[in-house]
Amino acid sequence: MNGVRIDPLGPQGFLDAVASFLACGRSHTVHFCAAHPTTEARRDTAYRELLNRGDLNLADGAPVAWAARAQGYPAARLPGSEGMELTAGWGLERGLGHFLYGGTPEVLEGLRASLERTQPGIRIVGMEAPPFRPVSDEELGATLARVREAGAQAVWIGLGAPKQDLMGARMRDADAAPLVFCVGAAFDFLSGTKRRAPAWMRRLGLEWLHRLLSEPRRLWKRYLIGNARFIAGVVTDQLRSVRTHERPS
């Protein structure tokens, strides 16, 4: 999708992959990809290569899932917030230790309270709100030490793309934990900091419209211009593919 590999997995396939990654032991990254990061990746070769090195890329946004299906790939939409809830429930009987990285201290406290309320017995072994600037190697080293000391098996990064994907790659390269998830706005939604779209809008794939109407000044460029660029890129790739297949051998 715009040069980014999207893995066509639904909830059960996702959990099967999580189980496999955890059993392997070494660090794996899971990226939840909406239209915005794939559009950025189309223009940024290094970012595109980073995403394609990820162990799992899922269709976070409805436009990505729609475009994948239009190209013949049976991709189901799996938002980062749903992936987080699925993994939290799956990990209860396995004693999975979670480390939350991103947002503000207030968002993290709200997220922990929400997860402890909806997933009684969940093990949240650490939380950290990073600075709103690039994190130095020294600062990352201190974070990695805290992650390992806490015994975290799943690190959740909620910084927004592409920042969270860059941090996820750094954590995977340092073998921070078996599971490193880059989950976008999941922290805000699950903590209650921002309201999620009504269920009917989510079913119709209109969560992006709800977010645009909720924060028009911040998000108009991403969704109006960004979505147009996403569609243009997908159509261009599709036409190029058709022409390639039509060429005589």
N, C-alpha and C positions, 0 to 999 in steps of 0.2 A: 504494500500500500504506500504509494509515493516512494517506493524503494525500500520500505520497512517491512520485514517479515511479520505477518500476523498469524499466530497459531490458532486454528479453528477449534477451540475447546470450550465446552460448556462447563457447568459447575462440577459434575462428577469427573470429567477429564482433568479439570484444574486440580481437584483434590488428589487424584491419582498421581499427577505430576509432583505435587507438593510432597506426597508420601515418598516418592522415588528420590527426590532431592534430599529429603531429610535422612533417608537411609544411606545415601551416598556419603554424607558427612561433610564434603567440601562445600564451599560457598557457592550459591546460585542466585542469580538476579531474576526477578519477575517484574516486567514493566506493564502497566496498564495504560494503553495508548489511545488517546482521543485524537480527533482530527488535527488539533493544533500542533502537537509534537511531530506528527508525521509530515505535516506541511513544512515545519521548521527543518526537519531532517532532509527533506527533498533539496533544500537550499544549502544545507550544511553537511558536507561529506563526513566530517569527523563524528558529528552527532549521529548521522545515519549508521555509520559503521559501529558506533558504540551500542545503539539499540539492537542491531543485528547480531552483535556478540552476546546479547542477553540470552538467558536460558529459556525464557518464556515471554512472549509478547502477546498480550490479550487485547481484544477490542473493547476498550472502556466506553467509547462513545458510540451512539447509534449510527452516525454517519459512516464510521469505520466499518461496522458490521454490515450495514446496507451495501457499501461499496464492495466489500469482500464477497458478499453473496452474489452481487451483480457480475463479479468476475469468475463465479463458479466455485467459490470456496464457502463451505457451510459454517461460517463464523457466527457464533452466538455472542451477543453483547454480555460482557461481564465487568461491571464497574468495579473500581477499586474498593469502594465501601462494601459491596457485596462479597468480594473476595476476602476482605478482612473479616467480615462476619462469618463466612463459611469456614475459614481457617481457625478462627477463635473457637467455634463450636466443635470442629473436628479435633482440635488440640486438647480439649478438656480432659478426656480420658487418657491422653498420652502425656499429660503434664507439661505441655509445651510452654516454654518461657518466652515471653514477648518483651521486646524493647521498643519504645516509641520515640522516634526522632523527628522533630519538626514542630512547626507552629510556635505558639507562645506558651509560657507556663500555664496560663488560664485555659487555653485550648487543651493542653495535655491533661490537666486535672479534670476537665469536663469529659474528655475522651475516656480516661480511666474509669470515671464514675459510671459512664454509659456502658462500657464493656463489662464492668463488674455487676451492673444491674441486669443486663441482658444475658450474660454468660457467667452465672455464679460459679465460683471456683477457678476462674481464669487466673493464670500466673503472669502478672505484669511485673517483670523483674527490674525494670529501669525505664527512665524517661529523660529526655534532654531536649531543650529548646535551643537550637544553635543560633549564632548571631546572624543578623541580616546583612551579611557580607560574605565574600569567599572565605572558606575555612582553611586555615593553614595546615601544613603537614603535621606540625607539632600539636595543634588542636585536635586534628583527626586521630593522631596517635593516642591522645588522652581519652578520646571517646571510645576508641577500639578497646583500650584497656578496661574501661568501665563495662563495655558490652561483654567482654570475655569473663571478667570477674563476676558479673551477674549471672553467668551461665545462660545467656540468651540463645535460643535456637532460631528465633524469628525476629528480624529487625524490620520495623515499619517506618518508611521514610515519607513524610508528607510535606514537601517543599514546593510543589509545582514543577512542571516541566519547563526547561530541560534541567534545572538545578538538581532535582531529585534523582534524575537518571545519571547525572555525572557523579553525584555522591554515591549512588548505588554501585556504580562501576568501581569506584575507589574502595568501597567496603568489600566488594567481592574479591578484588585483586589482593586485598589484605587478609582474605579468608576470615572475615569478621564473625560470621555465623552461617549455618547451613542454608538459611532462607533469608533473602534480602528483598523486600517488597517495596516498589515505588508506586504509591497509591494516590497521588494527586490530592483532590479536595476531600478525600475520605475523612481526614481528621476533623475538618470543619463540619461535615454533615453528621458524622456519628457523635460528635461532642455536643451538637445542637447549636454551635456557633452560627451556622448558616442553615436555613431551612431547605430541606430537599423538596424536589418537585412532587406534586401529588402523584399517587400511584397511577392514575390514569394517564398522566403525561409521561411517566416513565415507561409505561406499557407501549405507548405510541412513539417512543423514541424522541420525545420533546423536552427532555431535561435541559438540553442546551438553551432552549427558548425560555424556560423558567429562570435559568441563571442569568440570561441576558436581561430579562425584565426586572430581575431583582437587583442587578448591579450594572445598569446600562452604561454609565460613564467609564467604568473600568473595563468592561468586557465587550463593548460594541465593536471594537476593531478586531478582536480575536474571532468573534462569531460571525460578523457580517462580512468583513474582508477576508478573514482567515478561512471561513467555510467556503467562500467563493474560490479561493486559491486551492483549497483541498479538492473541490469538485473538478476544477480545471486540470489539476495534476492527474487525478484519477482518469478523467476522460482522455487526456493526452496519452497516458500509458495504455489505455484500452485500444485507442485507435492505432497506436504503434504496434501493439500485439496483433491486431487484425491484419494490418498491412504485412507484417512479417509472415503470418500464416498464409497470406494470399500470394506471396511471391512464388513464381514457378521454380521448381527444383532444377 
